[in-house]
């Protein structure tokens, strides 16, 4: 019988160097592991709030009953995967990800956002992780920002861009991929 091993507890901290969150156009060369450098198509989305990244997977089911009204089988009718994340930076990459490339004009001195509310494109997202200096990564090969949360604009807090990202099954039939190294880098 195996003993408890605290080194197997993973803490969801970001990698300290090189960025936390990235996006790339759908169809770019995606990650295959936790440590290989991301393809150059991936753009850094900057700081994420202290809420971190929330991954929600869920299923809906329906029970089938027989003549006696006993449940004889449970069917899965829906499976979903969503990510919630709050981007802290307002820069051209984040603005284009959140509001759409065609809705953002950026220069060296300003960013102009004129949101039209149209659906955003499917993209790829990757989040860089580290736990006890053990690198990790979670990535989504087909995902779409589907919601922008209410934004609070106040003097004593960052103006964050909290979004919900809906994940779709990729060519391998997976909503997401996650790898965590078991040894420190």
C-alpha positions in Angstrom: 0.0 0.0 0.0 1.4 3.4 -1.0 1.8 6.2 1.6 0.6 9.7 1.4 3.0 11.9 -0.6 2.7 15.7 -0.3 5.0 16.1 -3.3 2.0 14.9 -5.4 0.0 17.9 -4.4 -0.2 20.4 -7.3 -0.6 24.1 -6.5 -2.1 26.1 -9.3 0.5 28.8 -9.6 1.7 30.4 -12.8 5.2 30.2 -14.1 7.1 33.2 -12.8 8.9 33.9 -16.1 7.7 34.4 -19.6 4.0 34.9 -19.2 1.0 33.1 -17.8 -1.6 33.0 -20.6 -1.3 32.7 -24.3 -3.6 32.6 -27.4 -3.0 31.6 -31.0 -5.2 31.4 -34.1 -7.1 28.1 -34.5 -5.0 25.6 -36.5 -1.7 26.9 -35.2 0.9 24.3 -34.0 -0.4 23.5 -30.5 1.6 22.3 -27.5 2.3 18.6 -27.0 3.8 18.8 -23.5 4.4 21.0 -20.5 7.9 22.1 -21.3 8.5 22.6 -25.0 8.3 26.3 -26.0 5.0 27.4 -27.4 4.8 28.0 -31.2 5.6 31.7 -32.2 1.9 32.1 -33.2 1.0 32.2 -29.5 0.7 35.7 -28.1 1.1 36.5 -24.4 -2.1 37.8 -22.7 -0.2 39.2 -19.7 -1.1 39.1 -16.1 -4.1 37.2 -14.7 -5.8 38.3 -11.5 -5.4 36.5 -8.3 -8.6 34.5 -9.0 -6.4 32.4 -11.2 -7.9 30.2 -13.9 -11.1 28.4 -13.2 -11.8 25.2 -15.2 -15.3 23.9 -15.1 -16.3 20.5 -16.7 -19.9 19.4 -16.4 -22.3 16.8 -17.7 -26.1 16.7 -17.9 -27.9 13.4 -17.6 -31.3 12.0 -18.1 -32.6 8.9 -16.4 -34.6 6.2 -18.3 -37.2 4.4 -16.3 -39.0 1.2 -16.9 -42.7 0.4 -16.5 -42.3 0.2 -12.8 -40.6 3.7 -12.8 -37.3 2.3 -11.7 -34.2 3.9 -13.1 -32.7 1.4 -15.5 -30.2 3.5 -17.3 -28.7 7.0 -17.1 -27.9 8.8 -20.4 -25.4 11.6 -20.7 -27.2 14.3 -22.8 -24.5 17.0 -22.7 -20.9 17.5 -21.8 -19.3 20.9 -21.5 -16.0 22.5 -20.6 -15.5 26.2 -19.8 -12.6 28.3 -18.5 -13.1 31.6 -16.6 -10.1 33.9 -16.4 -9.6 37.6 -15.6 -7.0 39.4 -17.7 -5.5 42.3 -15.8 -3.6 44.0 -18.6 -5.2 46.3 -21.2 -2.9 45.9 -24.2 -3.6 45.3 -27.9 -3.3 41.5 -27.5 -5.8 41.3 -24.7 -8.2 43.8 -26.2 -8.2 41.9 -29.5 -8.8 38.6 -27.7 -11.7 40.0 -25.6 -13.4 42.3 -28.1 -12.3 41.0 -31.5 -9.5 41.9 -33.7 -11.6 44.1 -36.0 -12.9 46.1 -33.0 -9.5 47.2 -31.7 -7.2 49.9 -33.2 -3.9 50.2 -31.5 -1.0 52.6 -31.9 2.1 53.3 -29.8 0.1 55.9 -27.8 -3.4 54.5 -27.5 -5.9 51.6 -27.8 -9.3 52.3 -29.2 -12.1 49.6 -28.6 -15.4 49.9 -30.5 -17.2 46.6 -29.6 -19.9 45.3 -32.0 -21.0 42.3 -30.0 -20.4 39.8 -32.8 -19.2 36.3 -31.8 -15.5 35.9 -31.5 -13.5 33.3 -33.5 -12.4 30.0 -32.2 -8.8 30.1 -31.0 -6.2 28.1 -29.1 -5.3 29.0 -25.5 -2.5 27.8 -23.2 -1.8 28.6 -19.5 1.7 28.1 -18.1 1.8 26.6 -14.6 4.4 25.8 -12.0 4.2 23.9 -8.7 7.3 23.5 -6.5 9.4 24.5 -9.6 7.7 21.6 -11.6 6.5 23.1 -14.9 3.0 22.4 -16.1 0.7 23.5 -18.8 -3.0 23.3 -19.7 -4.0 23.9 -23.2 -7.2 24.1 -25.3 -6.8 23.4 -29.0 -10.3 24.8 -29.9 -11.9 27.4 -27.7 -13.9 30.6 -28.0 -14.5 33.5 -25.7 -18.2 33.5 -25.3 -18.8 36.0 -22.5 -17.3 39.1 -21.0 -18.3 39.6 -17.3 -19.5 42.8 -15.8 -16.5 45.2 -15.5 -16.0 47.2 -12.4 -14.2 50.5 -13.1 -13.1 51.9 -9.7 -10.1 53.9 -8.4 -8.9 51.2 -6.0 -8.7 48.1 -8.3 -7.4 47.0 -11.6 -9.9 47.2 -14.6 -9.9 43.5 -15.4 -11.4 41.7 -18.4 -13.0 38.6 -17.0 -14.1 36.2 -19.7 -15.7 32.8 -20.1 -14.0 30.6 -22.7 -16.0 27.7 -24.0 -13.9 24.7 -25.0 -14.8 22.5 -27.9 -13.4 19.0 -28.6 -10.4 19.0 -30.8 -9.4 16.6 -33.5 -8.4 14.1 -30.8 -11.9 14.4 -29.2 -10.5 16.2 -26.2 -11.8 19.4 -24.6 -8.4 20.1 -23.0 -4.9 18.7 -22.4 -2.9 19.0 -19.2 0.6 18.0 -18.4 2.4 18.5 -15.1 6.1 17.5 -14.8 6.8 15.5 -11.7 10.4 16.8 -11.3 11.6 20.3 -10.8 13.0 22.1 -13.9 
